[in-house]
Amino acid sequence: MYVPETTIVYANEKQRELFIVREGTVQIFHVKNADPLAELIQGDYFGDYELLFGTAHLVAAKTGYGFVETLAGGGAPADPPPPPP
């Protein structure tokens, strides 16, 4: 649960989690723009690309003016398979 006007992830932060908005709204911001690029609602998700490819977030995600509940999951990348004999 996130309180109003809280940053969930920062731009350029390397975080390996997928977030699903369960309740409330999440605003997506670019570091060079004060206006939100998008607003995510219940059922929307973010962090999928960063989770799969291990990259840093290109945008910041912040809560709006209300409380936000997310489901989050992630983890370390799987080990690569061993080379063939």
PyMOL Python script that loads the backbone (N, CA, C, O; Angstrom):
from pymol import cmd

cmd.read_pdbstr("""\
ATOM      1  N   MET A   1       0.856  -1.161   0.000  1.00  0.00           N
ATOM      2  CA  MET A   1       0.000   0.000   0.000  1.00  0.00           C
ATOM      3  C   MET A   1       0.909   1.232   0.000  1.00  0.00           C
ATOM      4  O   MET A   1       1.835   1.338   0.803  1.00  0.00           O
ATOM      5  N   TYR A   2       0.630   2.137  -0.894  1.00  0.00           N
ATOM      6  CA  TYR A   2       1.391   3.380  -1.012  1.00  0.00           C
ATOM      7  C   TYR A   2       0.479   4.558  -0.686  1.00  0.00           C
ATOM      8  O   TYR A   2      -0.683   4.587  -1.092  1.00  0.00           O
ATOM      9  N   VAL A   3       1.011   5.516   0.042  1.00  0.00           N
ATOM     10  CA  VAL A   3       0.247   6.708   0.393  1.00  0.00           C
ATOM     11  C   VAL A   3       0.238   7.674  -0.792  1.00  0.00           C
ATOM     12  O   VAL A   3       1.056   7.533  -1.701  1.00  0.00           O
ATOM     13  N   PRO A   4      -0.674   8.654  -0.799  1.00  0.00           N
ATOM     14  CA  PRO A   4      -0.746   9.601  -1.914  1.00  0.00           C
ATOM     15  C   PRO A   4       0.574  10.339  -2.153  1.00  0.00           C
ATOM     16  O   PRO A   4       1.313  10.658  -1.221  1.00  0.00           O
ATOM     17  N   GLU A   5       0.840  10.596  -3.434  1.00  0.00           N
ATOM     18  CA  GLU A   5       2.004  11.360  -3.899  1.00  0.00           C
ATOM     19  C   GLU A   5       3.330  10.757  -3.436  1.00  0.00           C
ATOM     20  O   GLU A   5       4.205  11.462  -2.933  1.00  0.00           O
ATOM     21  N   THR A   6       3.462   9.455  -3.613  1.00  0.00           N
ATOM     22  CA  THR A   6       4.673   8.723  -3.255  1.00  0.00           C
ATOM     23  C   THR A   6       5.295   8.122  -4.503  1.00  0.00           C
ATOM     24  O   THR A   6       4.579   7.636  -5.379  1.00  0.00           O
ATOM     25  N   THR A   7       6.614   8.148  -4.595  1.00  0.00           N
ATOM     26  CA  THR A   7       7.306   7.517  -5.718  1.00  0.00           C
ATOM     27  C   THR A   7       7.428   6.021  -5.454  1.00  0.00           C
ATOM     28  O   THR A   7       7.931   5.601  -4.412  1.00  0.00           O
ATOM     29  N   ILE A   8       6.962   5.229  -6.409  1.00  0.00           N
ATOM     30  CA  ILE A   8       7.060   3.773  -6.300  1.00  0.00           C
ATOM     31  C   ILE A   8       8.405   3.312  -6.860  1.00  0.00           C
ATOM     32  O   ILE A   8       9.121   2.545  -6.216  1.00  0.00           O
ATOM     33  N   VAL A   9       8.743   3.780  -8.056  1.00  0.00           N
ATOM     34  CA  VAL A   9      10.066   3.534  -8.635  1.00  0.00           C
ATOM     35  C   VAL A   9      10.587   4.835  -9.228  1.00  0.00           C
ATOM     36  O   VAL A   9       9.825   5.645  -9.755  1.00  0.00           O
ATOM     37  N   TYR A  10      11.882   5.017  -9.132  1.00  0.00           N
ATOM     38  CA  TYR A  10      12.539   6.192  -9.681  1.00  0.00           C
ATOM     39  C   TYR A  10      13.101   5.886 -11.060  1.00  0.00           C
ATOM     40  O   TYR A  10      13.474   4.749 -11.352  1.00  0.00           O
ATOM     41  N   ALA A  11      13.158   6.903 -11.902  1.00  0.00           N
ATOM     42  CA  ALA A  11      13.795   6.735 -13.212  1.00  0.00           C
ATOM     43  C   ALA A  11      15.273   6.402 -12.985  1.00  0.00           C
ATOM     44  O   ALA A  11      15.897   6.916 -12.057  1.00  0.00           O
ATOM     45  N   ASN A  12      15.813   5.555 -13.823  1.00  0.00           N
ATOM     46  CA  ASN A  12      17.204   5.086 -13.778  1.00  0.00           C
ATOM     47  C   ASN A  12      17.496   4.156 -12.605  1.00  0.00           C
ATOM     48  O   ASN A  12      18.652   3.810 -12.366  1.00  0.00           O
ATOM     49  N   GLU A  13      16.467   3.750 -11.877  1.00  0.00           N
ATOM     50  CA  GLU A  13      16.626   2.794 -10.786  1.00  0.00           C
ATOM     51  C   GLU A  13      16.558   1.385 -11.375  1.00  0.00           C
ATOM     52  O   GLU A  13      15.695   1.087 -12.201  1.00  0.00           O
ATOM     53  N   LYS A  14      17.462   0.540 -10.948  1.00  0.00           N
ATOM     54  CA  LYS A  14      17.449  -0.843 -11.421  1.00  0.00           C
ATOM     55  C   LYS A  14      16.737  -1.692 -10.378  1.00  0.00           C
ATOM     56  O   LYS A  14      17.285  -1.992  -9.317  1.00  0.00           O
ATOM     57  N   GLN A  15      15.533  -2.063 -10.692  1.00  0.00           N
ATOM     58  CA  GLN A  15      14.700  -2.820  -9.774  1.00  0.00           C
ATOM     59  C   GLN A  15      14.064  -3.964 -10.543  1.00  0.00           C
ATOM     60  O   GLN A  15      13.527  -3.747 -11.630  1.00  0.00           O
ATOM     61  N   ARG A  16      14.110  -5.157 -10.014  1.00  0.00           N
ATOM     62  CA  ARG A  16      13.632  -6.340 -10.728  1.00  0.00           C
ATOM     63  C   ARG A  16      12.285  -6.792 -10.188  1.00  0.00           C
ATOM     64  O   ARG A  16      12.175  -7.872  -9.609  1.00  0.00           O
ATOM     65  N   GLU A  17      11.260  -5.967 -10.376  1.00  0.00           N
ATOM     66  CA  GLU A  17       9.921  -6.334  -9.938  1.00  0.00           C
ATOM     67  C   GLU A  17       8.898  -5.942 -10.983  1.00  0.00           C
ATOM     68  O   GLU A  17       9.056  -4.954 -11.701  1.00  0.00           O
ATOM     69  N   LEU A  18       7.856  -6.730 -11.050  1.00  0.00           N
ATOM     70  CA  LEU A  18       6.692  -6.408 -11.869  1.00  0.00           C
ATOM     71  C   LEU A  18       5.625  -5.903 -10.908  1.00  0.00           C
ATOM     72  O   LEU A  18       5.325  -6.560  -9.912  1.00  0.00           O
ATOM     73  N   PHE A  19       5.054  -4.748 -11.201  1.00  0.00           N
ATOM     74  CA  PHE A  19       4.005  -4.159 -10.374  1.00  0.00           C
ATOM     75  C   PHE A  19       2.679  -4.226 -11.119  1.00  0.00           C
ATOM     76  O   PHE A  19       2.605  -3.864 -12.293  1.00  0.00           O
ATOM     77  N   ILE A  20       1.648  -4.679 -10.452  1.00  0.00           N
ATOM     78  CA  ILE A  20       0.288  -4.693 -10.997  1.00  0.00           C
ATOM     79  C   ILE A  20      -0.552  -3.792 -10.103  1.00  0.00           C
ATOM     80  O   ILE A  20      -0.575  -3.966  -8.885  1.00  0.00           O
ATOM     81  N   VAL A  21      -1.238  -2.835 -10.704  1.00  0.00           N
ATOM     82  CA  VAL A  21      -2.072  -1.915  -9.939  1.00  0.00           C
ATOM     83  C   VAL A  21      -3.335  -2.662  -9.512  1.00  0.00           C
ATOM     84  O   VAL A  21      -4.128  -3.097 -10.347  1.00  0.00           O
ATOM     85  N   ARG A  22      -3.503  -2.799  -8.209  1.00  0.00           N
ATOM     86  CA  ARG A  22      -4.682  -3.492  -7.682  1.00  0.00           C
ATOM     87  C   ARG A  22      -5.793  -2.512  -7.355  1.00  0.00           C
ATOM     88  O   ARG A  22      -6.974  -2.807  -7.538  1.00  0.00           O
ATOM     89  N   GLU A  23      -5.399  -1.344  -6.869  1.00  0.00           N
ATOM     90  CA  GLU A  23      -6.390  -0.331  -6.507  1.00  0.00           C
ATOM     91  C   GLU A  23      -5.732   1.036  -6.574  1.00  0.00           C
ATOM     92  O   GLU A  23      -4.577   1.187  -6.177  1.00  0.00           O
ATOM     93  N   GLY A  24      -6.457   2.037  -7.076  1.00  0.00           N
ATOM     94  CA  GLY A  24      -5.930   3.396  -7.187  1.00  0.00           C
ATOM     95  C   GLY A  24      -5.352   3.664  -8.571  1.00  0.00           C
ATOM     96  O   GLY A  24      -5.561   2.894  -9.508  1.00  0.00           O
ATOM     97  N   THR A  25      -4.625   4.765  -8.680  1.00  0.00           N
ATOM     98  CA  THR A  25      -4.001   5.128  -9.955  1.00  0.00           C
ATOM     99  C   THR A  25      -2.522   5.414  -9.752  1.00  0.00           C
ATOM    100  O   THR A  25      -2.108   5.921  -8.710  1.00  0.00           O
ATOM    101  N   VAL A  26      -1.729   5.079 -10.773  1.00  0.00           N
ATOM    102  CA  VAL A  26      -0.287   5.324 -10.776  1.00  0.00           C
ATOM    103  C   VAL A  26       0.018   6.195 -11.982  1.00  0.00           C
ATOM    104  O   VAL A  26      -0.430   5.914 -13.094  1.00  0.00           O
ATOM    105  N   GLN A  27       0.778   7.245 -11.755  1.00  0.00           N
ATOM    106  CA  GLN A  27       1.173   8.129 -12.841  1.00  0.00           C
ATOM    107  C   GLN A  27       2.606   7.827 -13.251  1.00  0.00           C
ATOM    108  O   GLN A  27       3.470   7.578 -12.411  1.00  0.00           O
ATOM    109  N   ILE A  28       2.843   7.852 -14.565  1.00  0.00           N
ATOM    110  CA  ILE A  28       4.158   7.578 -15.131  1.00  0.00           C
ATOM    111  C   ILE A  28       4.760   8.894 -15.610  1.00  0.00           C
ATOM    112  O   ILE A  28       4.125   9.636 -16.360  1.00  0.00           O
ATOM    113  N   PHE A  29       5.990   9.184 -15.175  1.00  0.00           N
ATOM    114  CA  PHE A  29       6.666  10.434 -15.509  1.00  0.00           C
ATOM    115  C   PHE A  29       8.006  10.181 -16.175  1.00  0.00           C
ATOM    116  O   PHE A  29       8.708   9.227 -15.839  1.00  0.00           O
ATOM    117  N   HIS A  30       8.354  11.038 -17.119  1.00  0.00           N
ATOM    118  CA  HIS A  30       9.701  11.064 -17.700  1.00  0.00           C
ATOM    119  C   HIS A  30      10.500  12.079 -16.898  1.00  0.00           C
ATOM    120  O   HIS A  30       9.941  13.060 -16.408  1.00  0.00           O
ATOM    121  N   VAL A  31      11.795  11.853 -16.760  1.00  0.00           N
ATOM    122  CA  VAL A  31      12.612  12.729 -15.920  1.00  0.00           C
ATOM    123  C   VAL A  31      12.663  14.172 -16.425  1.00  0.00           C
ATOM    124  O   VAL A  31      12.899  15.087 -15.637  1.00  0.00           O
ATOM    125  N   LYS A  32      12.448  14.388 -17.706  1.00  0.00           N
ATOM    126  CA  LYS A  32      12.548  15.733 -18.266  1.00  0.00           C
ATOM    127  C   LYS A  32      11.201  16.435 -18.400  1.00  0.00           C
ATOM    128  O   LYS A  32      11.128  17.514 -18.989  1.00  0.00           O
ATOM    129  N   ASN A  33      10.136  15.844 -17.867  1.00  0.00           N
ATOM    130  CA  ASN A  33       8.814  16.420 -18.039  1.00  0.00           C
ATOM    131  C   ASN A  33       8.038  16.310 -16.722  1.00  0.00           C
ATOM    132  O   ASN A  33       7.954  15.234 -16.131  1.00  0.00           O
ATOM    133  N   ALA A  34       7.475  17.433 -16.273  1.00  0.00           N
ATOM    134  CA  ALA A  34       6.720  17.433 -15.016  1.00  0.00           C
ATOM    135  C   ALA A  34       5.308  16.883 -15.187  1.00  0.00           C
ATOM    136  O   ALA A  34       4.667  16.508 -14.205  1.00  0.00           O
ATOM    137  N   ASP A  35       4.815  16.831 -16.428  1.00  0.00           N
ATOM    138  CA  ASP A  35       3.482  16.309 -16.685  1.00  0.00           C
ATOM    139  C   ASP A  35       3.536  14.795 -16.859  1.00  0.00           C
ATOM    140  O   ASP A  35       4.472  14.280 -17.470  1.00  0.00           O
ATOM    141  N   PRO A  36       2.543  14.072 -16.330  1.00  0.00           N
ATOM    142  CA  PRO A  36       2.560  12.613 -16.472  1.00  0.00           C
ATOM    143  C   PRO A  36       2.397  12.183 -17.936  1.00  0.00           C
ATOM    144  O   PRO A  36       1.636  12.783 -18.695  1.00  0.00           O
ATOM    145  N   LEU A  37       3.125  11.139 -18.307  1.00  0.00           N
ATOM    146  CA  LEU A  37       3.009  10.561 -19.651  1.00  0.00           C
ATOM    147  C   LEU A  37       1.779   9.680 -19.760  1.00  0.00           C
ATOM    148  O   LEU A  37       1.149   9.602 -20.815  1.00  0.00           O
ATOM    149  N   ALA A  38       1.442   9.015 -18.662  1.00  0.00           N
ATOM    150  CA  ALA A  38       0.317   8.077 -18.661  1.00  0.00           C
ATOM    151  C   ALA A  38      -0.204   7.925 -17.238  1.00  0.00           C
ATOM    152  O   ALA A  38       0.469   8.264 -16.265  1.00  0.00           O
ATOM    153  N   GLU A  39      -1.415   7.409 -17.152  1.00  0.00           N
ATOM    154  CA  GLU A  39      -1.993   7.089 -15.849  1.00  0.00           C
ATOM    155  C   GLU A  39      -2.469   5.646 -15.906  1.00  0.00           C
ATOM    156  O   GLU A  39      -3.267   5.277 -16.768  1.00  0.00           O
ATOM    157  N   LEU A  40      -1.976   4.843 -14.988  1.00  0.00           N
ATOM    158  CA  LEU A  40      -2.334   3.430 -14.932  1.00  0.00           C
ATOM    159  C   LEU A  40      -3.456   3.235 -13.929  1.00  0.00           C
ATOM    160  O   LEU A  40      -3.477   3.874 -12.877  1.00  0.00           O
ATOM    161  N   ILE A  41      -4.386   2.356 -14.255  1.00  0.00           N
ATOM    162  CA  ILE A  41      -5.525   2.074 -13.385  1.00  0.00           C
ATOM    163  C   ILE A  41      -5.525   0.593 -13.010  1.00  0.00           C
ATOM    164  O   ILE A  41      -4.620  -0.154 -13.383  1.00  0.00           O
ATOM    165  N   GLN A  42      -6.534   0.191 -12.281  1.00  0.00           N
ATOM    166  CA  GLN A  42      -6.644  -1.191 -11.813  1.00  0.00           C
ATOM    167  C   GLN A  42      -6.446  -2.170 -12.965  1.00  0.00           C
ATOM    168  O   GLN A  42      -7.097  -2.062 -14.004  1.00  0.00           O
ATOM    169  N   GLY A  43      -5.533  -3.135 -12.767  1.00  0.00           N
ATOM    170  CA  GLY A  43      -5.258  -4.152 -13.779  1.00  0.00           C
ATOM    171  C   GLY A  43      -4.084  -3.821 -14.675  1.00  0.00           C
ATOM    172  O   GLY A  43      -3.541  -4.715 -15.324  1.00  0.00           O
ATOM    173  N   ASP A  44      -3.671  -2.548 -14.732  1.00  0.00           N
ATOM    174  CA  ASP A  44      -2.492  -2.175 -15.521  1.00  0.00           C
ATOM    175  C   ASP A  44      -1.236  -2.603 -14.772  1.00  0.00           C
ATOM    176  O   ASP A  44      -1.273  -2.848 -13.567  1.00  0.00           O
ATOM    177  N   TYR A  45      -0.131  -2.689 -15.495  1.00  0.00           N
ATOM    178  CA  TYR A  45       1.122  -3.132 -14.882  1.00  0.00           C
ATOM    179  C   TYR A  45       2.301  -2.361 -15.452  1.00  0.00           C
ATOM    180  O   TYR A  45       2.210  -1.756 -16.520  1.00  0.00           O
ATOM    181  N   PHE A  46       3.408  -2.393 -14.723  1.00  0.00           N
ATOM    182  CA  PHE A  46       4.656  -1.782 -15.181  1.00  0.00           C
ATOM    183  C   PHE A  46       5.820  -2.531 -14.557  1.00  0.00           C
ATOM    184  O   PHE A  46       5.661  -3.229 -13.556  1.00  0.00           O
ATOM    185  N   GLY A  47       6.987  -2.379 -15.157  1.00  0.00           N
ATOM    186  CA  GLY A  47       8.182  -3.070 -14.684  1.00  0.00           C
ATOM    187  C   GLY A  47       8.449  -4.371 -15.399  1.00  0.00           C
ATOM    188  O   GLY A  47       9.419  -5.058 -15.077  1.00  0.00           O
ATOM    189  N   ASP A  48       7.606  -4.736 -16.375  1.00  0.00           N
ATOM    190  CA  ASP A  48       7.773  -6.015 -17.069  1.00  0.00           C
ATOM    191  C   ASP A  48       9.064  -6.047 -17.878  1.00  0.00           C
ATOM    192  O   ASP A  48       9.791  -7.040 -17.844  1.00  0.00           O
ATOM    193  N   TYR A  49       9.352  -4.985 -18.596  1.00  0.00           N
ATOM    194  CA  TYR A  49      10.564  -4.951 -19.436  1.00  0.00           C
ATOM    195  C   TYR A  49      11.814  -5.018 -18.557  1.00  0.00           C
ATOM    196  O   TYR A  49      12.762  -5.740 -18.867  1.00  0.00           O
ATOM    197  N   GLU A  50      11.806  -4.268 -17.472  1.00  0.00           N
ATOM    198  CA  GLU A  50      12.956  -4.250 -16.569  1.00  0.00           C
ATOM    199  C   GLU A  50      13.159  -5.608 -15.908  1.00  0.00           C
ATOM    200  O   GLU A  50      14.294  -6.037 -15.699  1.00  0.00           O
ATOM    201  N   LEU A  51      12.070  -6.277 -15.583  1.00  0.00           N
ATOM    202  CA  LEU A  51      12.158  -7.604 -14.977  1.00  0.00           C
ATOM    203  C   LEU A  51      12.757  -8.615 -15.955  1.00  0.00           C
ATOM    204  O   LEU A  51      13.627  -9.405 -15.588  1.00  0.00           O
ATOM    205  N   LEU A  52      12.284  -8.582 -17.193  1.00  0.00           N
ATOM    206  CA  LEU A  52      12.743  -9.556 -18.183  1.00  0.00           C
ATOM    207  C   LEU A  52      14.184  -9.327 -18.635  1.00  0.00           C
ATOM    208  O   LEU A  52      14.940 -10.279 -18.824  1.00  0.00           O
ATOM    209  N   PHE A  53      14.558  -8.062 -18.806  1.00  0.00           N
ATOM    210  CA  PHE A  53      15.858  -7.773 -19.410  1.00  0.00           C
ATOM    211  C   PHE A  53      16.876  -7.179 -18.446  1.00  0.00           C
ATOM    212  O   PHE A  53      18.016  -6.929 -18.839  1.00  0.00           O
ATOM    213  N   GLY A  54      16.496  -6.949 -17.204  1.00  0.00           N
ATOM    214  CA  GLY A  54      17.447  -6.466 -16.208  1.00  0.00           C
ATOM    215  C   GLY A  54      17.926  -5.044 -16.436  1.00  0.00           C
ATOM    216  O   GLY A  54      19.035  -4.694 -16.034  1.00  0.00           O
ATOM    217  N   THR A  55      17.112  -4.223 -17.071  1.00  0.00           N
ATOM    218  CA  THR A  55      17.504  -2.846 -17.341  1.00  0.00           C
ATOM    219  C   THR A  55      16.975  -1.921 -16.247  1.00  0.00           C
ATOM    220  O   THR A  55      16.143  -2.317 -15.430  1.00  0.00           O
ATOM    221  N   ALA A  56      17.468  -0.689 -16.245  1.00  0.00           N
ATOM    222  CA  ALA A  56      16.976   0.326 -15.309  1.00  0.00           C
ATOM    223  C   ALA A  56      15.674   0.916 -15.855  1.00  0.00           C
ATOM    224  O   ALA A  56      15.440   0.913 -17.064  1.00  0.00           O
ATOM    225  N   HIS A  57      14.844   1.414 -14.967  1.00  0.00           N
ATOM    226  CA  HIS A  57      13.587   2.053 -15.369  1.00  0.00           C
ATOM    227  C   HIS A  57      13.891   3.327 -16.151  1.00  0.00           C
ATOM    228  O   HIS A  57      14.748   4.114 -15.750  1.00  0.00           O
ATOM    229  N   LEU A  58      13.203   3.525 -17.247  1.00  0.00           N
ATOM    230  CA  LEU A  58      13.368   4.735 -18.043  1.00  0.00           C
ATOM    231  C   LEU A  58      12.462   5.854 -17.553  1.00  0.00           C
ATOM    232  O   LEU A  58      12.673   7.017 -17.897  1.00  0.00           O
ATOM    233  N   VAL A  59      11.464   5.520 -16.761  1.00  0.00           N
ATOM    234  CA  VAL A  59      10.490   6.485 -16.256  1.00  0.00           C
ATOM    235  C   VAL A  59      10.301   6.279 -14.749  1.00  0.00           C
ATOM    236  O   VAL A  59      10.713   5.262 -14.191  1.00  0.00           O
ATOM    237  N   ALA A  60       9.680   7.253 -14.114  1.00  0.00           N
ATOM    238  CA  ALA A  60       9.330   7.129 -12.702  1.00  0.00           C
ATOM    239  C   ALA A  60       7.847   6.798 -12.595  1.00  0.00           C
ATOM    240  O   ALA A  60       7.052   7.204 -13.443  1.00  0.00           O
ATOM    241  N   ALA A  61       7.482   6.066 -11.561  1.00  0.00           N
ATOM    242  CA  ALA A  61       6.085   5.738 -11.292  1.00  0.00           C
ATOM    243  C   ALA A  61       5.733   6.292  -9.916  1.00  0.00           C
ATOM    244  O   ALA A  61       6.406   6.009  -8.925  1.00  0.00           O
ATOM    245  N   LYS A  62       4.657   7.093  -9.874  1.00  0.00           N
ATOM    246  CA  LYS A  62       4.250   7.733  -8.622  1.00  0.00           C
ATOM    247  C   LYS A  62       2.755   7.523  -8.399  1.00  0.00           C
ATOM    248  O   LYS A  62       1.980   7.363  -9.343  1.00  0.00           O
ATOM    249  N   THR A  63       2.377   7.528  -7.129  1.00  0.00           N
ATOM    250  CA  THR A  63       0.960   7.448  -6.818  1.00  0.00           C
ATOM    251  C   THR A  63       0.315   8.793  -7.118  1.00  0.00           C
ATOM    252  O   THR A  63       0.978   9.830  -7.120  1.00  0.00           O
ATOM    253  N   GLY A  64      -0.973   8.757  -7.368  1.00  0.00           N
ATOM    254  CA  GLY A  64      -1.714   9.998  -7.599  1.00  0.00           C
ATOM    255  C   GLY A  64      -2.084  10.640  -6.270  1.00  0.00           C
ATOM    256  O   GLY A  64      -1.281  10.664  -5.337  1.00  0.00           O
ATOM    257  N   TYR A  65      -3.304  11.160  -6.189  1.00  0.00           N
ATOM    258  CA  TYR A  65      -3.760  11.853  -4.990  1.00  0.00           C
ATOM    259  C   TYR A  65      -4.486  10.938  -4.017  1.00  0.00           C
ATOM    260  O   TYR A  65      -5.014  11.400  -3.006  1.00  0.00           O
ATOM    261  N   GLY A  66      -4.517   9.648  -4.313  1.00  0.00           N
ATOM    262  CA  GLY A  66      -5.156   8.688  -3.423  1.00  0.00           C
ATOM    263  C   GLY A  66      -4.216   7.548  -3.088  1.00  0.00           C
ATOM    264  O   GLY A  66      -3.106   7.466  -3.615  1.00  0.00           O
ATOM    265  N   PHE A  67      -4.662   6.682  -2.219  1.00  0.00           N
ATOM    266  CA  PHE A  67      -3.872   5.507  -1.854  1.00  0.00           C
ATOM    267  C   PHE A  67      -3.827   4.530  -3.028  1.00  0.00           C
ATOM    268  O   PHE A  67      -4.776   4.432  -3.806  1.00  0.00           O
ATOM    269  N   VAL A  68      -2.712   3.812  -3.145  1.00  0.00           N
ATOM    270  CA  VAL A  68      -2.525   2.843  -4.228  1.00  0.00           C
ATOM    271  C   VAL A  68      -2.079   1.517  -3.623  1.00  0.00           C
ATOM    272  O   VAL A  68      -1.196   1.469  -2.767  1.00  0.00           O
ATOM    273  N   GLU A  69      -2.707   0.455  -4.084  1.00  0.00           N
ATOM    274  CA  GLU A  69      -2.285  -0.886  -3.686  1.00  0.00           C
ATOM    275  C   GLU A  69      -1.796  -1.605  -4.929  1.00  0.00           C
ATOM    276  O   GLU A  69      -2.467  -1.610  -5.961  1.00  0.00           O
ATOM    277  N   THR A  70      -0.627  -2.209  -4.823  1.00  0.00           N
ATOM    278  CA  THR A  70      -0.077  -2.961  -5.948  1.00  0.00           C
ATOM    279  C   THR A  70       0.218  -4.389  -5.513  1.00  0.00           C
ATOM    280  O   THR A  70       0.381  -4.685  -4.330  1.00  0.00           O
ATOM    281  N   LEU A  71       0.281  -5.245  -6.494  1.00  0.00           N
ATOM    282  CA  LEU A  71       0.828  -6.586  -6.314  1.00  0.00           C
ATOM    283  C   LEU A  71       2.198  -6.533  -6.967  1.00  0.00           C
ATOM    284  O   LEU A  71       2.335  -6.010  -8.072  1.00  0.00           O
ATOM    285  N   ALA A  72       3.201  -7.060  -6.309  1.00  0.00           N
ATOM    286  CA  ALA A  72       4.552  -7.004  -6.867  1.00  0.00           C
ATOM    287  C   ALA A  72       5.182  -8.384  -6.789  1.00  0.00           C
ATOM    288  O   ALA A  72       5.002  -9.121  -5.820  1.00  0.00           O
ATOM    289  N   GLY A  73       5.918  -8.709  -7.827  1.00  0.00           N
ATOM    290  CA  GLY A  73       6.624  -9.978  -7.853  1.00  0.00           C
ATOM    291  C   GLY A  73       7.859  -9.844  -8.706  1.00  0.00           C
ATOM    292  O   GLY A  73       7.917  -8.984  -9.584  1.00  0.00           O
ATOM    293  N   GLY A  74       8.817 -10.652  -8.471  1.00  0.00           N
ATOM    294  CA  GLY A  74      10.040 -10.585  -9.271  1.00  0.00           C
ATOM    295  C   GLY A  74      11.091 -11.486  -8.674  1.00  0.00           C
ATOM    296  O   GLY A  74      10.797 -12.415  -7.922  1.00  0.00           O
ATOM    297  N   GLY A  75      12.313 -11.191  -9.025  1.00  0.00           N
ATOM    298  CA  GLY A  75      13.403 -11.981  -8.511  1.00  0.00           C
ATOM    299  C   GLY A  75      14.598 -11.914  -9.416  1.00  0.00           C
ATOM    300  O   GLY A  75      14.612 -11.200 -10.418  1.00  0.00           O
ATOM    301  N   ALA A  76      15.587 -12.662  -9.049  1.00  0.00           N
ATOM    302  CA  ALA A  76      16.815 -12.709  -9.838  1.00  0.00           C
ATOM    303  C   ALA A  76      16.569 -13.463 -11.137  1.00  0.00           C
ATOM    304  O   ALA A  76      15.708 -14.340 -11.197  1.00  0.00           O
ATOM    305  N   PRO A  77      17.325 -13.121 -12.176  1.00  0.00           N
ATOM    306  CA  PRO A  77      17.152 -13.859 -13.424  1.00  0.00           C
ATOM    307  C   PRO A  77      17.570 -15.307 -13.273  1.00  0.00           C
ATOM    308  O   PRO A  77      18.417 -15.640 -12.445  1.00  0.00           O
ATOM    309  N   ALA A  78      16.984 -16.137 -14.058  1.00  0.00           N
ATOM    310  CA  ALA A  78      17.332 -17.570 -14.035  1.00  0.00           C
ATOM    311  C   ALA A  78      18.758 -17.766 -14.537  1.00  0.00           C
ATOM    312  O   ALA A  78      19.242 -17.018 -15.387  1.00  0.00           O
ATOM    313  N   ASP A  79      19.411 -18.770 -14.002  1.00  0.00           N
ATOM    314  CA  ASP A  79      20.759 -19.082 -14.481  1.00  0.00           C
ATOM    315  C   ASP A  79      20.685 -19.579 -15.907  1.00  0.00           C
ATOM    316  O   ASP A  79      19.749 -20.293 -16.266  1.00  0.00           O
ATOM    317  N   PRO A  80      21.670 -19.209 -16.737  1.00  0.00           N
ATOM    318  CA  PRO A  80      21.659 -19.719 -18.118  1.00  0.00           C
ATOM    319  C   PRO A  80      21.894 -21.222 -18.122  1.00  0.00           C
ATOM    320  O   PRO A  80      22.530 -21.756 -17.213  1.00  0.00           O
ATOM    321  N   PRO A  81      21.392 -21.893 -19.122  1.00  0.00           N
ATOM    322  CA  PRO A  81      21.605 -23.346 -19.172  1.00  0.00           C
ATOM    323  C   PRO A  81      23.089 -23.648 -19.397  1.00  0.00           C
ATOM    324  O   PRO A  81      23.807 -22.839 -19.984  1.00  0.00           O
ATOM    325  N   PRO A  82      23.535 -24.783 -18.941  1.00  0.00           N
ATOM    326  CA  PRO A  82      24.938 -25.139 -19.146  1.00  0.00           C
ATOM    327  C   PRO A  82      25.212 -25.376 -20.638  1.00  0.00           C
ATOM    328  O   PRO A  82      24.310 -25.745 -21.390  1.00  0.00           O
ATOM    329  N   PRO A  83      26.457 -25.160 -21.052  1.00  0.00           N
ATOM    330  CA  PRO A  83      26.775 -25.385 -22.467  1.00  0.00           C
ATOM    331  C   PRO A  83      26.652 -26.868 -22.812  1.00  0.00           C
ATOM    332  O   PRO A  83      26.823 -27.726 -21.946  1.00  0.00           O
ATOM    333  N   PRO A  84      26.359 -27.163 -24.061  1.00  0.00           N
ATOM    334  CA  PRO A  84      26.251 -28.574 -24.462  1.00  0.00           C
ATOM    335  C   PRO A  84      27.595 -29.283 -24.329  1.00  0.00           C
ATOM    336  O   PRO A  84      28.642 -28.651 -24.468  1.00  0.00           O
ATOM    337  N   PRO A  85      27.578 -30.582 -24.064  1.00  0.00           N
ATOM    338  CA  PRO A  85      28.851 -31.344 -23.909  1.00  0.00           C
ATOM    339  C   PRO A  85      29.622 -31.444 -25.197  1.00  0.00           C
ATOM    340  O   PRO A  85      30.696 -32.045 -25.229  1.00  0.00           O
TER     341      PRO A  85
END
""", "prot")
cmd.dss("prot")
cmd.show_as("cartoon", "prot")
cmd.util.cbc("prot")
cmd.orient("prot")
